Amino acid sequence: FAVFQGGERRWVAPLAILVVVGAGVAEQGLLRVTARESRGAEVIYRPFLVARLIEDGPGYTYLADNCPDTAEPICPLYDALQLSDDPLRLDASSISFARNPRIGSWYLLPPDQQIAVAQNQFAFFLRVVSDRPFESAGAFLRNVGWQLARNSVGMTLQTDQVVERTQGLPGFAFTGSGHGRLTAWTGWLPGVTAAQMVLYAVSAAIAAALLVSRQLPRPVAVFVGFVLLGILANAVICGGISQPADRYGARVAWLLPVAAVFGMAVLRATRAARHQGSLGGART
């Protein structure tokens, strides 16, 4: 708010952003140092960028063109993908998490090759984007758009598989983690999801129209604008870089009707105050 409204304290917002980013970078560095000094181990992150590029297509075709003739560190992962013809093996989640030999790949590699793939994923990302810029950009925008359209609560509901896996585990009060009223029968979910889609689309249109009208007080306009930008940023990070999923959209989409209702209420109150002021001026 300070950046957009000006004032003497406009430096507070950029400073707060730097503090948050710096704290995250410091935490990552401290984690790596602690693991190395206390356990003699290296912190390895799953190759989410590699998996995303392979599922989208540009990464896979790049590897197909360059392996095994070059010293590409990701080639062992490409070789593991050739051990099966199951289409699910190219799914980003399967690449990063699956241990089943038919759909898994990264976990099937020896530890040294897993580390090499994970540590070279950012360099691989830059090589793929520079080699196939339009294909990579198209896949990125497609994922962002798909994420913006996904907001069902289905992924947050209890499933039979979860109930089966958690039966008998300690830490659950009373009757454990069985189905409740919402999950015993989920026939209501498609209708609710469709209604939510309409609500969120209308709310986004109203929020955008309020901004375009330029009739909101500046602090409220900044709030509404940041809600829209935040949801877009969520789609870019979670959908474009990670993987489009309903739960990523469901956790932020509810802010759209909040912003729309709040903006309309403020606009109505502002107009009413102006009208009362004009009547008072006319009487005098």
VEXDREN-2710 file (C-alpha; in Angstrom, 1 decimal):
% VEXDREN-2710
k/r/px/py/pz
1/PHE/0.0/0.0/0.0
2/ALA/2.8/2.4/0.9
3/VAL/4.5/2.0/-2.5
4/PHE/1.3/2.9/-4.5
5/GLN/0.0/5.6/-2.1
6/GLY/3.3/7.4/-1.6
7/GLY/4.1/9.1/1.6
8/GLU/7.1/9.2/3.9
9/ARG/7.0/5.5/4.7
10/ARG/6.9/4.2/1.1
11/TRP/10.3/2.5/1.8
12/VAL/8.8/0.1/4.3
13/ALA/7.1/-2.1/1.7
14/PRO/10.3/-2.8/-0.4
15/LEU/12.3/-3.3/2.7
16/ALA/9.8/-5.8/4.0
17/ILE/9.9/-7.7/0.7
18/LEU/13.7/-7.8/0.9
19/VAL/13.6/-9.1/4.5
20/VAL/11.2/-11.9/3.6
21/VAL/13.2/-12.9/0.5
22/GLY/16.5/-12.6/2.5
23/ALA/15.1/-14.8/5.3
24/GLY/14.1/-17.5/2.8
25/VAL/17.5/-17.5/1.2
26/ALA/19.2/-17.5/4.6
27/GLU/17.0/-20.4/5.7
28/GLN/18.0/-22.5/2.7
29/GLY/21.6/-21.8/3.2
30/LEU/21.4/-22.6/6.9
31/LEU/19.6/-25.9/6.2
32/ARG/22.3/-26.9/3.7
33/VAL/25.2/-26.0/6.1
34/THR/23.5/-27.8/9.0
35/ALA/22.9/-31.0/7.0
36/ARG/26.5/-31.0/5.8
37/GLU/28.1/-30.3/9.2
38/SER/25.8/-32.5/11.4
39/ARG/25.1/-35.4/9.1
40/GLY/27.6/-35.1/6.3
41/ALA/24.7/-35.0/3.9
42/GLU/23.6/-32.8/1.0
43/VAL/20.1/-31.3/0.8
44/ILE/18.6/-32.4/-2.5
45/TYR/15.4/-31.0/-3.9
46/ARG/13.3/-33.0/-6.3
47/PRO/13.7/-32.1/-9.9
48/PHE/10.4/-30.2/-10.3
49/LEU/11.6/-28.0/-13.1
50/VAL/12.8/-31.0/-15.1
51/ALA/9.6/-32.9/-14.5
52/ARG/7.5/-29.9/-15.5
53/LEU/9.4/-29.4/-18.8
54/ILE/9.3/-33.1/-19.6
55/GLU/5.5/-33.3/-19.1
56/ASP/4.9/-30.1/-21.1
57/GLY/7.0/-31.5/-24.0
58/PRO/9.9/-29.1/-24.6
59/GLY/12.1/-30.9/-22.1
60/TYR/11.4/-34.3/-23.4
61/THR/12.0/-33.4/-27.0
62/TYR/15.2/-31.6/-26.0
63/LEU/16.5/-34.7/-24.3
64/ALA/15.4/-36.9/-27.2
65/ASP/17.5/-34.7/-29.5
66/ASN/20.6/-34.4/-27.3
67/CYS/20.8/-37.8/-25.5
68/PRO/23.0/-39.8/-25.3
69/ASP/25.4/-38.0/-27.7
70/THR/26.1/-35.1/-25.3
71/ALA/27.2/-34.8/-21.7
72/GLU/23.8/-33.6/-20.6
73/PRO/23.5/-34.4/-16.9
74/ILE/19.7/-35.1/-17.3
75/CYS/20.3/-37.9/-19.8
76/PRO/20.1/-40.7/-17.2
77/LEU/16.6/-39.6/-16.4
78/TYR/15.7/-39.7/-20.1
79/ASP/17.1/-43.3/-20.2
80/ALA/15.0/-44.3/-17.2
81/LEU/11.9/-42.9/-19.0
82/GLN/12.6/-45.3/-21.9
83/LEU/12.2/-48.4/-19.7
84/SER/8.4/-48.2/-20.0
85/ASP/5.8/-47.2/-22.5
86/ASP/3.2/-46.2/-19.9
87/PRO/2.0/-42.6/-20.7
88/LEU/1.7/-41.9/-17.0
89/ARG/5.5/-42.1/-16.7
90/LEU/5.7/-38.6/-18.3
91/ASP/3.5/-37.1/-15.7
92/ALA/5.4/-34.6/-13.5
93/SER/4.3/-36.2/-10.3
94/SER/5.3/-39.6/-11.5
95/ILE/8.7/-38.4/-12.5
96/SER/9.4/-36.8/-9.1
97/PHE/7.6/-39.2/-6.7
98/ALA/6.7/-42.5/-8.2
99/ARG/8.7/-45.6/-7.2
100/ASN/6.8/-48.0/-9.4
101/PRO/9.2/-49.2/-12.1
102/ARG/6.5/-48.8/-14.7
103/ILE/5.9/-45.1/-14.2
104/GLY/8.8/-44.0/-11.9
105/SER/12.1/-42.6/-13.2
106/TRP/14.0/-40.3/-10.9
107/TYR/13.7/-42.6/-7.9
108/LEU/14.9/-45.5/-10.0
109/LEU/18.3/-43.8/-10.6
110/PRO/21.4/-44.4/-8.5
111/PRO/21.8/-41.8/-5.7
112/ASP/24.7/-40.0/-7.5
113/GLN/22.6/-39.6/-10.7
114/GLN/19.6/-38.4/-8.7
115/ILE/21.8/-35.7/-7.2
116/ALA/23.2/-34.8/-10.6
117/VAL/19.7/-34.4/-12.1
118/ALA/18.4/-32.4/-9.2
119/GLN/21.4/-30.1/-9.0
120/ASN/21.4/-29.3/-12.7
121/GLN/17.7/-28.6/-13.1
122/PHE/18.0/-24.8/-13.3
123/ALA/20.8/-25.0/-15.9
124/PHE/18.6/-27.5/-17.8
125/PHE/15.7/-25.1/-17.6
126/LEU/17.7/-22.3/-19.2
127/ARG/19.0/-24.6/-21.9
128/VAL/15.5/-25.8/-22.9
129/VAL/14.0/-22.3/-22.8
130/SER/16.8/-20.9/-25.0
131/ASP/16.6/-23.9/-27.4
132/ARG/12.8/-23.9/-27.6
133/PRO/11.5/-20.4/-26.5
134/PHE/8.1/-20.4/-28.2
135/GLU/7.3/-24.0/-27.3
136/SER/8.3/-23.4/-23.7
137/ALA/6.4/-20.1/-23.4
138/GLY/3.3/-21.6/-24.9
139/ALA/3.4/-24.5/-22.4
140/PHE/3.9/-22.1/-19.5
141/LEU/1.0/-19.9/-20.5
142/ARG/-1.2/-22.9/-21.1
143/ASN/-0.5/-24.1/-17.5
144/VAL/-1.1/-20.7/-16.0
145/GLY/-4.5/-20.5/-17.8
146/TRP/-5.4/-24.0/-16.8
147/GLN/-4.5/-23.2/-13.2
148/LEU/-6.7/-20.1/-13.2
149/ALA/-9.7/-22.3/-14.2
150/ARG/-9.1/-25.0/-11.5
151/ASN/-10.5/-24.3/-8.1
152/SER/-12.5/-27.4/-7.1
153/VAL/-12.3/-28.5/-3.4
154/GLY/-12.2/-32.1/-4.6
155/MET/-8.5/-32.6/-3.7
156/THR/-9.1/-31.5/-0.1
157/LEU/-11.8/-34.1/0.6
158/GLN/-11.2/-37.4/2.3
159/THR/-10.9/-40.4/0.0
160/ASP/-11.3/-44.1/0.4
161/GLN/-7.5/-44.5/-0.1
162/VAL/-6.7/-42.0/2.6
163/VAL/-9.1/-43.7/5.0
164/GLU/-7.5/-47.1/4.3
165/ARG/-4.0/-45.8/4.8
166/THR/-4.7/-44.0/8.1
167/GLN/-6.8/-46.7/9.8
168/GLY/-5.3/-47.6/13.2
169/LEU/-2.7/-44.8/13.1
170/PRO/-2.2/-43.0/16.5
171/GLY/-3.0/-39.4/16.8
172/PHE/-6.6/-39.4/15.5
173/ALA/-9.2/-38.5/18.1
174/PHE/-12.3/-40.7/18.8
175/THR/-13.1/-42.7/15.6
176/GLY/-10.0/-42.1/13.5
177/SER/-10.0/-40.6/10.0
178/GLY/-13.1/-42.1/8.5
179/HIS/-15.5/-40.4/6.1
180/GLY/-17.7/-37.5/7.4
181/ARG/-20.9/-36.1/6.1
182/LEU/-19.3/-34.3/3.1
183/THR/-17.2/-37.3/1.9
184/ALA/-19.5/-40.3/2.5
185/TRP/-21.3/-39.3/-0.7
186/THR/-19.7/-36.8/-3.1
187/GLY/-22.4/-36.6/-5.7
188/TRP/-22.8/-33.0/-4.7
189/LEU/-19.3/-32.1/-5.8
190/PRO/-19.8/-31.5/-9.6
191/GLY/-22.7/-29.2/-9.0
192/VAL/-20.9/-27.2/-6.4
193/THR/-17.8/-27.0/-8.5
194/ALA/-19.8/-25.6/-11.5
195/ALA/-21.5/-23.0/-9.2
196/GLN/-18.1/-22.0/-7.8
197/MET/-16.7/-21.5/-11.3
198/VAL/-19.6/-19.1/-12.1
199/LEU/-19.3/-17.3/-8.8
200/TYR/-15.5/-16.8/-9.2
201/ALA/-15.7/-15.7/-12.8
202/VAL/-18.5/-13.1/-12.0
203/SER/-16.5/-11.9/-9.0
204/ALA/-13.3/-11.5/-11.0
205/ALA/-15.2/-9.5/-13.7
206/ILE/-16.8/-7.3/-11.0
207/ALA/-13.4/-6.7/-9.3
208/ALA/-11.8/-5.8/-12.6
209/ALA/-14.7/-3.5/-13.5
210/LEU/-14.3/-1.7/-10.2
211/LEU/-10.7/-1.1/-10.9
212/VAL/-11.3/0.2/-14.4
213/SER/-14.0/2.6/-13.2
214/ARG/-11.4/4.4/-11.0
215/GLN/-14.2/5.3/-8.5
216/LEU/-12.8/3.3/-5.6
217/PRO/-10.8/5.1/-2.9
218/ARG/-7.2/4.4/-3.5
219/PRO/-6.6/2.1/-0.5
220/VAL/-9.5/-0.1/-1.5
221/ALA/-8.5/-0.1/-5.2
222/VAL/-5.0/-1.2/-4.1
223/PHE/-6.5/-4.0/-2.0
224/VAL/-8.7/-5.2/-4.9
225/GLY/-5.9/-5.0/-7.3
226/PHE/-3.6/-7.0/-5.1
227/VAL/-6.1/-9.7/-4.8
228/LEU/-6.3/-10.1/-8.5
229/LEU/-2.5/-9.9/-8.9
230/GLY/-2.1/-12.4/-6.0
231/ILE/-4.3/-15.0/-7.7
232/LEU/-2.5/-14.5/-11.0
233/ALA/0.9/-14.9/-9.2
234/ASN/-0.5/-18.1/-7.5
235/ALA/-1.3/-19.5/-11.0
236/VAL/2.1/-18.5/-12.4
237/ILE/4.0/-20.1/-9.5
238/CYS/1.8/-23.2/-8.8
239/GLY/0.5/-23.9/-12.3
240/GLY/3.2/-22.5/-14.6
241/ILE/6.3/-23.6/-12.7
242/SER/5.0/-26.5/-10.5
243/GLN/1.9/-28.3/-11.8
244/PRO/-1.8/-27.2/-12.2
245/ALA/-3.9/-28.6/-9.4
246/ASP/-7.4/-27.9/-8.0
247/ARG/-6.1/-27.4/-4.5
248/TYR/-3.8/-24.6/-5.6
249/GLY/-6.7/-22.6/-6.9
250/ALA/-9.2/-23.5/-4.2
251/ARG/-7.1/-22.0/-1.5
252/VAL/-7.1/-18.5/-3.0
253/ALA/-10.2/-18.3/-5.3
254/TRP/-12.4/-17.4/-2.3
255/LEU/-10.7/-14.0/-2.2
256/LEU/-12.4/-13.0/-5.4
257/PRO/-16.0/-12.7/-4.0
258/VAL/-14.5/-11.1/-0.9
259/ALA/-12.8/-8.4/-3.0
260/ALA/-15.9/-7.9/-5.2
261/VAL/-18.3/-7.6/-2.3
262/PHE/-16.0/-5.4/-0.3
263/GLY/-15.3/-3.1/-3.3
264/MET/-19.0/-2.8/-4.2
265/ALA/-19.9/-2.0/-0.6
266/VAL/-17.3/0.7/-0.4
267/LEU/-18.3/2.1/-3.7
268/ARG/-21.9/2.3/-2.6
269/ALA/-21.0/3.9/0.7
270/THR/-18.8/6.4/-1.1
271/ARG/-21.6/7.3/-3.5
272/ALA/-24.1/7.7/-0.7
273/ALA/-21.8/10.0/1.2
274/ARG/-21.3/12.1/-1.9
275/HIS/-25.0/12.3/-2.4
276/GLN/-25.6/13.3/1.1
277/GLY/-22.9/15.9/0.9
278/SER/-24.4/17.4/-2.3
279/LEU/-27.9/17.5/-0.7
280/GLY/-26.5/19.3/2.4
281/GLY/-24.7/21.8/0.2
282/ALA/-27.9/22.4/-1.8
283/ARG/-29.9/23.1/1.4
284/THR/-27.4/25.6/2.7
END
